[in-house]
Amino acid sequence: MKGKFFGLLIFFFIIMFFSVGNSSAYTGEFFFSIDDPEGDDFGPGTYEYPSDEVFQPYQGLFDITNFAIAKDEGQYIFRFRFKQLKDPWNSKFGFSLPLIHLYIDNQRGGSTELFKKGARVRLDEHYPWNALLEISGWWVRVFEPGDQDKEDDFWYAEENPWELKNVDLRVKNNEIYLYLDQAVTGPLEGAEIFLLVGSFDPFGPDYLRELSNRPSAWNFYDRVGRDLENAPLVIDLLTPNKVSQIDILQKYDADRLAEITPVKVSDQEGNLLYIYYFIALTFFLGLLILIAYKNPFLRNNKK
């Protein structure tokens, strides 16, 4: 009986271990991971979803809740976790609605200006970017600051010189996994990043969905009725810990754009999840062993 008990105990531990390792499309360790508050896909706090049924349930479709980076065999693996991903337009990769802009500052020099002005924000000038990833359900493109003045025509997407060919992008549940050679972005450890999420619109400025001062089927509605000329087209935003997205995005007026604060890529946060799992599993295993030791039936039964 005692042998059976410990056999079941070991079996349970193995199952728990592999359930942790296989909980995502990528089973390795992320050296960087940062959470973003859930339920904040409302720009500066006042945006409401377009009313067309495509955007049902009218929340969560642009709500990034975690961003993580792993490194494996010469590649970086980017994970973008959303509250909910939908594909109403049958995209190439399996998600239609969000458009991700990831600006990376990881070397000297670069640009302090947005690649295109569509997002209607400005980047902190102390962190000039060196690479930009644009990720949609149809393509992944990589830009350098020197590409800013060149043409970018959506209708000839397959001939776009900045589009990555045969890119490895996978969607599992509500997570997007992008696998890139490290040479595409350069080293990311210690980099500063700006991660913006907008609503994909092939007819919008820089493919971002516009705003309206009244409820609309296809545009986001700013319910406070402000002048929208400089209103950001950013629906969700990755911010450093304890920095409010609302505070950042609402600081715009007729003469200035909202300024975005970057997030530093460190290797300190990414290991926390696995540390928590390890502590929890160790505690649970120790508790079961203690129970088995204290139980006289299990301790003395010879069968």
C-alpha positions in Angstrom: 0.0 0.0 0.0 2.8 2.3 0.9 4.6 1.7 -2.4 1.4 2.4 -4.3 1.0 5.7 -2.5 4.5 6.9 -3.3 4.1 5.7 -6.8 1.0 7.8 -7.2 2.8 10.7 -5.6 5.6 10.5 -8.1 3.2 10.2 -11.0 1.3 13.3 -9.8 4.5 15.3 -9.6 5.5 14.3 -13.1 2.1 15.3 -14.5 2.3 18.6 -12.7 5.8 19.3 -14.1 4.8 18.5 -17.7 1.6 20.5 -17.4 3.7 23.6 -16.6 6.1 23.0 -19.4 3.4 22.4 -22.1 1.0 25.2 -21.1 2.0 27.3 -24.1 3.2 26.9 -27.7 6.7 27.5 -26.6 7.9 25.2 -23.8 11.2 26.9 -22.9 11.9 29.6 -20.3 11.2 33.3 -21.0 14.0 35.5 -19.8 11.7 38.5 -19.8 8.0 38.7 -19.0 5.8 41.6 -18.0 2.1 41.8 -17.2 -0.2 44.5 -18.3 -3.5 45.3 -16.5 -6.5 43.5 -17.8 -9.5 45.5 -19.0 -7.6 48.6 -20.1 -8.2 48.5 -23.9 -9.8 51.9 -23.9 -6.9 54.2 -24.8 -6.8 57.2 -22.4 -9.7 55.7 -20.5 -12.5 57.2 -22.6 -12.6 55.1 -25.8 -15.5 52.8 -26.6 -15.5 50.0 -29.2 -17.0 50.3 -32.6 -20.6 49.0 -32.6 -20.3 46.6 -35.6 -20.8 42.9 -34.5 -17.3 42.1 -35.6 -16.1 43.8 -32.4 -18.3 41.7 -30.1 -18.1 41.4 -27.1 -16.9 45.0 -27.3 -14.1 44.5 -24.8 -10.9 42.5 -24.5 -10.1 42.2 -28.3 -7.1 44.7 -28.1 -6.3 44.0 -24.4 -2.7 42.8 -24.1 -2.2 41.2 -20.7 1.4 39.9 -21.0 4.5 40.3 -23.2 7.4 37.9 -22.9 10.7 37.1 -24.7 12.7 33.9 -24.8 15.9 33.0 -26.6 16.5 29.6 -28.1 18.9 28.3 -30.8 19.7 31.7 -32.4 16.1 32.9 -32.2 14.1 35.2 -30.1 10.5 34.1 -29.3 8.1 36.9 -28.7 4.8 36.1 -26.9 1.9 38.5 -26.9 -0.9 37.4 -24.7 -4.4 39.0 -25.2 -7.6 38.8 -23.2 -9.3 37.5 -26.4 -8.2 36.9 -30.0 -10.7 36.6 -32.8 -10.4 36.1 -36.6 -13.6 37.3 -38.2 -11.8 38.1 -41.5 -9.9 34.8 -41.9 -6.5 36.2 -41.8 -3.3 34.5 -42.7 -2.1 33.9 -39.2 -5.4 33.5 -37.3 -6.1 36.9 -35.8 -7.7 39.8 -37.6 -8.2 42.7 -35.2 -5.1 43.9 -33.3 -2.1 45.6 -34.9 1.1 45.6 -32.9 3.9 48.1 -33.1 7.0 47.1 -31.2 9.8 49.8 -31.2 13.2 48.6 -30.0 16.1 50.7 -28.7 19.1 48.5 -28.4 22.1 50.4 -29.8 23.4 54.0 -30.1 21.7 56.3 -32.5 18.4 55.7 -34.1 15.2 57.8 -34.4 13.0 59.5 -31.8 10.2 59.9 -34.3 7.4 57.4 -35.0 8.0 55.4 -38.2 4.7 56.8 -39.4 2.5 59.3 -37.7 -0.6 57.2 -37.6 -0.5 56.3 -33.9 -0.5 60.0 -33.0 1.9 59.7 -30.0 5.5 60.6 -29.5 8.2 58.5 -28.1 10.4 59.5 -25.2 13.3 61.2 -27.0 15.9 59.7 -24.6 15.3 56.3 -26.2 15.7 56.5 -30.0 14.6 53.3 -31.7 16.7 51.1 -34.0 14.2 48.5 -35.2 10.4 48.4 -35.5 8.3 45.3 -35.7 4.8 45.7 -37.2 2.6 42.6 -36.6 -0.8 42.1 -38.2 -2.8 39.0 -39.0 -1.6 39.1 -42.5 2.1 40.2 -42.3 5.1 40.8 -40.1 7.3 43.7 -41.2 10.7 45.0 -39.9 11.8 48.6 -40.4 14.9 50.6 -39.6 14.9 54.4 -39.1 16.3 54.9 -42.6 13.1 53.4 -44.1 10.9 56.2 -42.8 10.7 58.2 -46.0 10.1 55.2 -48.3 6.7 54.2 -49.6 4.7 51.4 -48.0 1.7 50.2 -50.1 -0.6 47.7 -48.4 -2.2 46.6 -51.7 1.1 45.1 -52.8 1.8 43.4 -49.5 3.5 40.4 -51.1 6.0 42.7 -52.8 6.7 44.8 -49.7 10.5 44.8 -49.2 10.1 45.0 -45.4 7.8 42.0 -45.1 9.4 38.9 -43.6 9.0 36.0 -45.9 8.1 32.5 -44.5 7.8 34.0 -41.0 7.2 31.6 -38.2 4.1 33.0 -36.3 1.8 30.8 -34.4 -1.4 31.5 -32.5 -2.5 29.3 -29.6 -5.6 30.2 -27.7 -5.2 33.9 -27.0 -1.4 34.1 -27.5 0.7 35.1 -30.4 4.1 33.6 -30.8 6.6 35.1 -33.2 9.9 33.4 -33.9 12.7 35.6 -35.3 16.4 35.2 -35.9 18.2 37.2 -33.4 20.0 39.1 -36.2 16.6 40.6 -37.3 16.4 42.8 -34.2 19.9 42.6 -32.7 20.4 41.8 -28.9 17.4 42.5 -26.8 18.8 42.0 -23.3 18.9 45.4 -21.7 16.9 47.0 -24.6 14.2 49.6 -24.1 10.9 48.9 -25.9 7.7 50.7 -26.8 4.8 48.3 -27.4 1.6 49.8 -28.8 -1.6 48.0 -29.7 -4.1 49.5 -32.1 -7.0 48.2 -34.2 -6.1 47.0 -37.7 -7.8 48.9 -40.5 -6.3 48.6 -44.0 -7.8 52.0 -44.9 -6.7 53.8 -41.7 -3.5 55.9 -41.1 -0.6 53.5 -40.8 -3.4 50.8 -40.8 -4.8 52.0 -37.5 -8.5 52.5 -36.9 -9.7 56.1 -36.5 -11.7 57.8 -33.8 -15.0 59.5 -33.8 -16.8 62.0 -31.5 -20.0 60.0 -31.9 -20.8 56.3 -31.7 -19.7 54.6 -34.9 -19.9 51.1 -36.5 -16.3 51.1 -37.5 -14.4 53.8 -35.5 -13.6 54.0 -31.8 -15.8 56.5 -30.0 -14.3 59.0 -27.6 -17.2 59.6 -25.2 -15.9 62.9 -23.7 -16.0 64.7 -27.0 -12.5 66.2 -27.1 -10.7 67.5 -30.1 -9.4 64.3 -31.8 -6.8 65.9 -34.0 -4.0 64.7 -31.7 -5.9 62.0 -29.9 -3.8 58.7 -29.8 -4.9 55.8 -32.0 -3.4 53.5 -29.3 -6.0 51.3 -27.7 -3.7 49.5 -25.3 -0.1 50.1 -24.3 2.6 48.3 -22.4 3.9 50.5 -19.6 6.5 50.2 -16.9 5.3 48.9 -13.5 3.3 51.5 -11.5 3.0 53.8 -14.6 -0.6 54.5 -15.6 -1.6 54.1 -19.2 -4.4 56.6 -18.7 -1.9 59.2 -17.3 0.3 58.7 -20.4 -2.3 58.7 -23.1 -4.5 61.5 -21.8 -1.7 64.1 -21.8 -2.3 65.5 -25.2 -3.8 68.7 -26.5 -4.0 70.8 -29.7 -0.2 71.5 -29.5 1.3 68.3 -28.4 1.0 64.5 -28.6 1.0 62.1 -25.6 4.5 60.9 -24.8 5.1 57.2 -24.4 7.4 55.8 -21.7 9.5 52.7 -22.7 9.8 49.4 -20.8 13.3 48.0 -20.1 13.9 44.4 -21.0 15.7 42.8 -18.1 16.2 39.1 -17.2 14.8 39.5 -13.7 11.1 39.3 -14.3 11.0 36.4 -16.7 12.1 33.8 -14.2 9.5 34.6 -11.5 6.7 32.5 -13.0 8.9 29.4 -13.0 10.2 30.2 -9.5 6.6 30.4 -8.2 5.8 27.1 -9.9 8.8 25.4 -8.4 8.1 26.7 -4.9 4.5 25.7 -5.1 5.3 22.2 -6.4 8.0 21.7 -3.8 5.7 22.8 -1.0 2.9 20.5 -2.2 5.3 17.5 -2.6 6.7 18.1 0.9 3.2 18.3 2.3 2.2 15.0 0.8 5.4 13.3 2.1 4.7 14.7 5.6 1.1 13.4 5.5 2.3 10.0 4.4 5.0 9.9 7.1 2.5 11.0 9.8 -0.1 8.5 8.8 0.4 5.3 10.8 -1.5 3.1 8.4 0.8 4.1 5.5 3.9 3.9 7.7 3.2 0.5 9.2 1.3 -1.3 6.5 3.6 -4.0 5.0 1.4 -4.9 2.1 
